């Protein structure tokens, strides 16, 4: 019997004859329909907080490609916004937050959790309109990643300032992380109550931390969030994506105990299949650049991943978000290739 929702079934530990498929950032700038809607509606954040627009954007890749999972159209930094920071997006440059907390301003932050209300409404509406077989994925940024943005006021390739702050001002960072962690638990619980079938935690900046710092700022908070969600919603799967964890990946899985582990493109799928516990669902991990390039290199990369994870629960995905310049034909080819594969 084919499950109603193949992605949810695999996340829940059930067998499935096909590999479920979705892509990180599958709703976004590579789609002409998204670009047209964004031009009509305004900036990125305007779309996120416009429930009807966010519903349409979330549906767009499902309508076009028939992915097994629809991930809520939002952003990890809405939690920072709800904690009282100003948030905006510079065209072509990404998010900006103020005040830049590495310079102070903690006391000026006033919680505004009502900012999250439109997102909960989006989840509720999506569960009503998505195809029955489509798994609805909610998500949030993990506390260290969100804190890194809040401290820097923007993204950073090496997170040097945030990492230095973690050593020099541990007490202040710990207080900030606690606030983020508590709101993240509430945020994800409310998404689940609104209709999300599963949720994903994005730990985008875990790769540069030393082992002791990784334990304190990545493993601990993610483990507490997973445990809190499982206590309230024991049957709702939680995917963790600790990008760049590398050699600390197995320890993360054993300590955090997620339902599924997202693998970035630097992880060798053959090694991961051999070393990760057999009961953990793996998600990933095609290099977004391989999808961008297409051709034989794409086919070979997909083949390696599918073969490596053929005897264990696997969700096909990218190792990071789809690139804006990715041709639609390459995505169509990927979907057809994965759909033709049988476990």
Long-range contacts (C-beta under 8 A, 24 or more apart in sequence): 4-132, 4-133, 5-68, 5-132, 5-133, 5-134, 5-135, 5-197, 6-68, 6-133, 6-135, 7-68, 7-69, 7-134, 7-135, 7-197, 7-198, 7-315, 8-135, 8-197, 8-198, 8-237, 10-281, 10-313, 10-314, 10-315, 11-135, 11-198, 11-237, 11-239, 11-259, 11-260, 11-281, 11-313, 11-315, 12-235, 12-237, 12-259, 13-279, 13-281, 13-313, 15-343, 16-343, 17-342, 17-343, 18-339, 18-341, 18-342, 18-343, 19-306, 19-309, 19-314, 19-315, 19-316, 19-338, 19-341, 19-343, 20-68, 20-69, 20-135, 20-315, 20-316, 21-67, 21-68, 21-69, 21-315, 21-316, 21-317, 21-335, 21-338, 21-339, 22-67, 22-68, 22-69, 22-70, 22-71, 22-135, 22-137, 22-315, 22-317, 23-61, 23-67, 23-317, 23-318, 23-321, 23-322, 23-331, 24-71, 24-241, 24-317, 24-318, 24-320, 24-321, 24-322, 25-321, 25-322, 26-61, 26-65, 26-67, 26-71, 26-322, 27-57, 27-58, 27-60, 27-61, 27-71, 27-73, 28-321, 28-322, 28-324, 29-324, 30-322, 30-323, 30-324, 30-325, 30-326, 30-328, 30-331, 31-60, 31-61, 31-64, 31-328, 33-60, 33-64, 34-60, 43-88, 43-89, 43-91, 44-75, 44-89, 45-75, 45-87, 45-88, 45-89, 47-73, 48-73, 48-74, 48-75, 48-78, 48-118, 48-119, 49-115, 49-118, 49-119, 50-118, 51-118, 51-121, 51-122, 51-125, 52-125, 54-118, 54-119, 54-122, 55-122, 55-125, 55-126, 55-129, 58-122, 58-126, 59-126, 59-129, 59-130, 62-130, 62-131, 62-134, 64-328, 65-331, 65-332, 65-335, 66-335, 67-134, 67-335, 68-133, 68-134, 68-135, 69-134, 69-135, 69-136, 69-137, 69-315, 70-126, 70-130, 70-134, 70-135, 70-136, 70-137, 71-137, 71-138, 71-139, 71-200, 72-119, 72-122, 72-123, 72-126, 72-136, 72-137, 72-138, 72-139, 72-191, 72-196, 73-122, 74-119, 74-122, 74-139, 76-139, 76-140, 76-141, 76-145, 76-146, 76-149, 76-202, 76-204, 77-141, 77-146, 77-149, 78-115, 78-116, 78-119, 79-140, 79-141, 79-146, 79-180, 79-183, 79-184, 79-187, 80-146, 80-149, 80-150, 80-180, 81-112, 81-115, 82-111, 82-112, 82-113, 82-115, 82-116, 82-183, 82-187, 83-109, 83-111, 83-112, 83-150, 83-179, 83-180, 83-183, 84-108, 84-109, 84-110, 84-111, 84-112, 85-109, 85-150, 93-154, 94-154, 94-155, 95-149, 95-154, 95-155, 96-153, 96-154, 97-149, 97-150, 97-153, 97-154, 98-153, 99-153, 100-151, 100-152, 100-153, 101-150, 101-151, 101-153, 101-176, 102-151, 102-152, 102-153, 102-161, 102-162, 102-165, 106-172, 106-175, 106-176, 111-183, 113-183, 113-186, 116-187, 116-190, 119-191, 120-190, 120-191, 120-194, 121-194, 123-191, 123-194, 123-195, 123-196, 124-194, 124-195, 126-195, 127-194, 127-195, 127-196, 128-195, 135-197, 135-198, 136-195, 136-196, 136-197, 136-198, 137-196, 137-197, 137-198, 137-199, 137-200, 137-239, 138-188, 138-191, 138-192, 138-196, 138-198, 138-199, 138-200, 139-199, 139-200, 139-201, 139-202, 140-184, 140-187, 140-188, 140-199, 140-201, 140-202, 141-184, 141-201, 141-202, 141-203, 141-204, 142-184, 142-201, 142-202, 142-203, 142-204, 142-206, 142-218, 142-221, 142-222, 142-225, 142-240, 142-242, 143-177, 143-180, 143-181, 143-184, 143-217, 143-221, 143-222, 143-225, 144-177, 144-203, 144-205, 144-206, 144-209, 144-217, 144-218, 144-221, 145-202, 145-203, 145-204, 145-205, 145-206, 146-180, 146-184, 147-173, 147-176, 147-177, 147-180, 147-217, 148-205, 150-176, 150-180, 151-176, 158-208, 159-205, 159-208, 162-205, 163-208, 163-209, 163-213, 166-213, 166-217, 167-213, 173-217, 177-217, 177-221, 180-221, 181-221, 181-224, 181-225, 184-225, 185-225, 185-228, 185-229, 188-225, 188-229, 189-228, 189-229, 189-232, 189-233, 192-229, 192-232, 192-233, 192-236, 196-236, 197-236, 197-237, 198-236, 198-237, 198-238, 198-239, 198-259, 199-229, 199-236, 199-237, 199-238, 199-239, 200-238, 200-239, 200-240, 200-241, 200-262, 201-225, 201-226, 201-238, 201-239, 201-240, 201-241, 201-258, 202-241, 202-243, 203-240, 203-241, 203-242, 203-243, 203-245, 204-241, 204-243, 205-243, 205-244, 206-242, 206-243, 206-244, 206-245, 206-248, 207-243, 207-244, 207-245, 207-246, 208-244, 211-248, 214-245, 214-248, 218-242, 218-245, 218-252, 219-251, 219-252, 219-255, 219-256, 222-252, 222-256, 222-258, 223-255, 223-256, 223-257, 226-256, 226-257, 226-258, 227-257, 237-281, 239-281, 239-283, 241-283, 243-320, 249-276, 250-275, 250-276, 253-277, 253-280, 260-313, 260-315, 262-317, 263-319, 264-319, 264-320, 265-289, 265-318, 265-319, 265-320, 266-319, 267-319, 269-304, 269-305, 269-308, 269-309, 270-304, 270-308, 272-308, 273-308, 273-309, 273-311, 273-312, 278-312, 280-313, 281-312, 281-313, 281-314, 281-315, 282-309, 282-312, 282-313, 282-314, 282-315, 283-314, 283-315, 283-316, 283-317, 284-315, 284-316, 284-317, 284-318, 284-319, 285-317, 285-318, 285-319, 286-316, 286-317, 286-318, 286-319, 286-334, 287-318, 287-319, 288-318, 288-319, 288-320, 288-321, 288-322, 288-323, 288-326, 289-323, 291-318, 291-322, 291-323, 291-326, 291-330, 291-331, 291-334, 292-323, 292-325, 292-326, 292-327, 292-330, 294-327, 294-329, 294-330, 294-333, 298-330, 298-333, 298-334, 299-337, 302-334, 302-337, 302-338, 306-338, 306-341, 310-343
